[in-house]
Amino acid sequence: MDSYKVELTRSAEKDLRRIDKRYISRVFAAVESLEEEPRPVGCTKLSGSDHTYRIRVGSYRVIYEIEDDRLVVLVIKIGHRKDVYQ
């Protein structure tokens, strides 16, 4: 199986810089793991879109789209659970 390429939107890169330093390595590791398994156990498909998913990393959420035809995982937003859906 081919591995996916993870890309971050510009806003997701900014989100990553705003994360509490204690959690940044866990969030970064979770994002990197999407290369091997874009639909890991515990991921949730978001309603309203066919390609948008969410993973939990502690109290943070990573929202991303999977482009199977291009083997790309596009990370759209990273944030604390109280802010990420706004």
C-alpha positions in Angstrom: 0.0 0.0 0.0 1.3 3.4 -0.9 1.7 5.9 1.9 -0.1 9.2 1.9 1.5 12.6 1.9 0.5 15.0 4.7 0.1 18.6 3.7 -0.9 21.5 6.1 -2.9 24.5 5.0 -1.3 27.8 5.9 -3.9 28.3 8.7 -3.2 24.8 10.1 0.5 25.7 10.3 -0.4 28.8 12.3 -2.7 26.7 14.5 0.2 24.3 15.1 2.4 27.2 16.4 -0.4 28.3 18.8 -0.6 24.9 20.6 0.5 24.6 24.1 4.2 23.4 24.1 3.4 20.5 26.3 1.2 18.9 23.6 2.9 19.9 20.4 5.0 16.7 20.1 1.9 14.5 20.5 -0.1 16.5 18.0 2.8 16.5 15.5 3.2 12.7 15.9 -0.5 12.2 15.3 -0.4 14.3 12.2 2.6 12.4 10.9 0.9 9.1 11.6 -1.8 10.0 9.1 0.8 9.3 6.3 0.6 5.6 7.1 -3.1 5.3 8.2 -5.3 8.2 7.1 -8.3 6.6 8.8 -7.0 5.5 12.1 -9.1 3.8 14.8 -11.0 6.5 16.6 -11.2 8.9 13.7 -14.6 10.5 13.1 -16.0 11.4 9.7 -17.6 14.9 10.0 -21.1 15.3 8.8 -21.7 17.6 5.8 -18.7 16.4 3.8 -17.6 13.1 2.2 -13.9 13.6 2.8 -13.5 15.4 6.1 -12.3 13.6 9.2 -11.3 14.4 12.8 -8.9 12.8 15.2 -8.5 13.5 18.9 -5.2 14.2 20.5 -5.9 14.8 24.2 -8.1 17.9 24.3 -6.9 18.9 20.8 -8.6 18.1 17.5 -7.0 17.7 14.1 -9.5 18.2 11.2 -8.3 17.0 7.8 -9.5 15.9 4.3 -8.4 12.8 2.6 -7.8 13.0 -1.2 -7.6 9.3 -2.1 -7.0 9.9 -5.8 -3.9 11.9 -5.1 -2.8 10.1 -1.9 -2.9 13.3 0.1 -4.0 14.1 3.6 -4.7 17.8 3.8 -4.8 19.1 7.4 -7.2 22.0 7.6 -7.4 23.0 11.2 -5.7 22.1 14.5 -7.0 23.4 17.8 -8.4 23.0 21.3 -11.7 21.2 21.3 -13.5 24.3 22.6 -12.3 26.4 19.7 -11.8 24.1 16.7 -15.4 23.9 15.4 -16.1 27.6 15.3 
